[in-house]
Amino acid sequence: MSDGPNRGIERRAFVKSALAIGGASALAACLDRGGGDADVPTGSPDARPERQHAWTDALARDDHGNVVEPTHRLMLLLDYEGEGAPTDSDRQQVERALSTLDRAYAWSHDGLLSTMAYSPAYFERFDASLPASVDLPAPEALASFEDPTLDAPDALLYLASDHAHVLLAAEQALTGEEDALNGVDVAASLRGVFSVTERRTGFKGDGTPADNQDADGVPTSHPVSEDAPLYMGFKSGYEKTQPPEERVTIQDGPFAGGTTQHASYMRLNLQQWYEQDDRRQRVGKMFCPYHAENDVVEGTGDNLGTDAGMDKAKPAGQAAEEDGLVGHNQKMVDVREDGRPIILRRDFDSTDGGHAGLHFVSFQRAIDDFVATREAMTGADLATDSPVGQRTNNGILQYMDVANRGNYLVPPRSERSLPTPTGDGGA
């Protein structure tokens, strides 16, 4: 690796590749290439919030006050290796393994943030049912033109950090390949209790898509902007287009303090996005026609501050009828509550499988809140006849293909290790 001006880009690209590959050799190579030069703070289990999804206070902020999400992401799909309901000894082992992460890394974007979640299939292992306070249906296709794989692992562990080597090291410790983690002894691993059936990786943040343009679906004729935080070129996650964590938290029952999680994977059609449309059209489809016609969005949209500015947008139905175009953000206004969305997005871009994609991760009080949001995005009432049952000017739908969907329960931290449906079996 040279010491020239491209060294930073080359190192970031290498770190991305290492995370996607995984394993001890990838971790060693990442550390050798300078991926472990940061002084990552250790943590304390007592400093962890009871809400696993309480990340907001642990994140950095930009100049406008919007949260800046961690750069690197890793999701591990896990299957329980036992038969029937989990045992107390397995439950205790999982808790010791997860507590090792708590001690090894601070609860911070500069350390490690995580959620441990469980699928409807996991809870079918028990005779008892989940309480009425938990809305956790099995995943399903949510539009007539979708045919996704419906994920049904027992559990999903979601890890996020500004340091890729932290995610690789945590994975190695959890799978029993490391005895120490950031100077902390590994008390237990998940080996023998959970097996990893799939890894999903990715990135988010200014410049990261530009560093990862060597993927199918990204046109060489129209490179992604050097400062774009996501493949589609625009900023997301404005402070006022995210709900407070309280809004997505389960309020009652044994899982009060928890939440539900939806995780889907979408392949992106960026060649269509960049080669078919000019910038004005892309602004109109992502935001709304008003923003496109009045040059409201500069660059990636950082100039908008903390709000996408949908107060200037017409109602979606009116825009579709009068303008022949309705923007993605414009449609989301219809499912806001007190001016804010009802799902908390923590999604990220990816080159899994060698193709540009988006892992859409959201947290909400009930899965039904996600379904309502997705229905608004689909905009079936705005659609006209076409091969996929949608308008080509109906937001950004035509530029993504949903390949996977999964639903999960994120228990409160005290119930995160192989919970029972009644919430009385936490380690």
Steps between C-alpha positions, in 0.01 A plus 500: 500500500643835396528813713342715231167688505302187419626307802197588713260382231699181446502422873124560532434272204720233655326528838163459325624188325639358824169546679309340214733197496520454877706247695832502682708573189283800412531634856878455497531668162275786611713560809820472297378759250432754774140409572573465872698814565214672683492498878162333548362556852394206714154485652297405803186284507357731764522793258273334244142626461221249561372577152726319257390738225599810701780607266416867448684642801805290409531641148692798366319807362561705189511880486120516481439266793404193295636170630787347305460124491797261532698445181520119502224240553483124548190285538533137606204269434504229767336161544460337840674163503286339770169322464182664622509773762846630604656380825601717792865408447483614138330819610777570750769432239345747256484765769865450590595530134303820448627643830854454369418745222358739759827496695729510199350802324335823610133550409586751230546544127872503585458166680219257423121529478277194466159340518420132552162413351282188458271388220145362505653161412707509820193553717327202338736283707288575807155381605409850620424784260633854492281747692250724325733796566744360240407526131734253327350331193704285264647699210314513171512667161353849532421585139363312202830537313715361786627143531754516784663219692333501842775478761440275799822467702454461873684823577660803342797676658551851360840663566613852409824693550713766339780240496471195275759309701275528808224313317740236370653447845159481668390238247814296559445508877135400466589204280769379740803604296639764738598475868525876558314799362644850526701387802200330667489123556225326305275339763300291253411469134182402317660177379281198567193716556470705181641439153545785253295423189561827316706819527378833363734797488502860391581865552348845528642849509642777285721355229446133579288424190763668282760274660288198404411555135662176383168316525240382253219747454722812526546672163858592412365782285340673800712454814340560836579841649818503709313636803175301473417299815285246310508349152201696376690823558295671768508536874237328715426482870440868564423569865136582423453204265579251777275431799631517856598159639210520744255488208633164380525342847254236623317653794330211680541134589807287568691654208439863596814691411557285193398559140443314175742492211452455128801409286471477124755496221445690175710479185545848353462582131741792495560482126136594448514758779801686360478434126123528451442812713678832527559665836175696494300182445689321777425783744133488405478124548693494828348814657210658305432701181510830693858438608600416142329801344639747754856363539440445872756219533868587470745216450404207720243705694712607795372855451154387618624493858286277721192462280436380145256791461186310410285786630543643149379180333149437372309198634621191316173436318479859381861493377444177309193646332629851429873446450514141375767446763498426872816495706610233746518739796175658388317168540641447850319809630174302500628265772645760734378543855537842664710596201747213538527151344391195697800283412865565591730424207852369553565365152827482306642438153676180405694314232395156628501254211702746294191715430412847624222465754325639804440319827185672621492473880222664697381496859136559591263433788303254286577334167167640383662847512760383250233343279305827496814690408585256223146521362536877481832458318341256253221748434268248340224762489733717290588224255386443145532191282858391431697173498558521876179676595656836574561834336849571375465841669392354834795592721801268496327160485621407154864531604500227761410133516411349839693174535450419872266589784517410869319604820644486852437589863775698673449428871619737772861431593408295808315255271736497204643150554264232366181650642180309565171633357395600851821686572586307813807307388771766459845417627 
